[in-house]
């Protein structure tokens, strides 16, 4: 396992194409975005292409009020607008666990994902509810015969990562379950447009979590919706990471699951550049082409051919679908090179970051103007996060 | 802590059925006699009760509760690496002006690990491995009963000379994870072997078998090198807290080159500053030790 496509709204044919290209190894289906009657067919078609299948039951949406839950009300475990009172008492928790896991069992998913609720602090009551649901899930799973392994789901706001002490206490708790096989971790990003920015302290703590769970405790760790940062998690110790297709679906934002006024902008065309470690706007790529430096920012993957087959940007066959497939192919290409030795892999990624910074400087000196969200600021944040992570782990 | 003053004559008078009475040790809070009951030999342990102790205090006196806990645990555990109870049940008595409690347990013909260390210096790798595996097994059994020992240290580990086997003693501080804690909210145990989480009065952090794993790690480090990883002759005891919670000791092999790197890794991981940095299951630790 390595890169999963995170299923969102409007999947078209890209999952099948990406599986065929081997640029993803599996799919995390999202119940919210698929009619329940279609899910078995989705599972079958993914299986037919040797892809692994997980279903994120998105149980957590039931505690988001008012929720934008689309098809979730069709699912047997889902009920809208659950409040704290709905999570009091082990009988209730057991019934949520049973219905959520039984549904996944009926699908034949490769892993079961436990039901959970979102929280913003490891000290909060909601975190305790998430831990109680996890505990009940392990108990129920232990009584199932021939069930696939279960991953405990934890979905929390990035602000929870402000406190290292709270995170450590949480990790003590999670690693105390001796039957635990793995975890599915999703970090809810702050509500802002898509970018690779991530507060270094928080990112370092997130990496520490992956290191502790994956590398030290030998658990299977899947970082859902982690996009580019998923590569850092993989280096730290995670087993796999996932990202969606367009920018708003690549990372997890609670806003996506909350009822919003109608409207919104279509996704912008992007190009994922391995040398820049960023997903830049196509207009920026055109500027780079104009100064004759496009070869320096290309990712070196097969879908680059949509750009390299012609020298005139007006003839580039770049569209949203190719952009999304290219993003996966590029992340997968980076992921494939990640080895087991965290220390040397961290050094390798630090080297890539240093080279990306230099390239950004050269491009800026040549007149390329990047937008506020595609500038290299994230590279400094990643560097700082890796330094903090190295210091915390002595790697 | 004051020890009771008890003679062999006092023992004979208190428990007429015992013979071959010899004082064989004292330490911590107990005076220990080697006694025979019929043709079998046992250890008979005495500890002081408060001078104000009355039989009505049996359910509240801390020393008595600890001794009761210790004998209960000995009764529950089947592991050969946890000391077994003897035929004389827990009792209380007045000896002169002193009020004492006493109970019997299996007599282990051997020496404590601290004595061995003092006399012979560090153990060889094979013995270290054996010590680690056997005490792991004891900790694992305690944990299977929902208990944490909380005072794993060289002074509480004996080697049976005849079988070259290590046995964990003194479960009087054991903490029942599902029940009432004796000394809840207080520091109990021997500080030099405390896990970082044992210093947390508030019990905010998880306390489980991984706390005993840490203490065993400190013990293995000391037995591997002859040096305590956190105690320093030039530093005060108050410095100990900082050392245990912050200081990462050098690998044992840097002190004793006979220690293989794989054992370095195991011992240092046992002493991870947080439970989540140690082994998640005793079986993982046992596998790691066995593979050295």
Interface residues (C-beta under 8 A of the other chain):
Chain A: X168 X169 X171 X172 X173 X174 X175 X176 X178 X180 X212 X216 X217 X218 X394
Chain B: X197 X204 X205 X206 X208 X210 X248 X272 X274 X275 X276 X277 X280 X281 X284
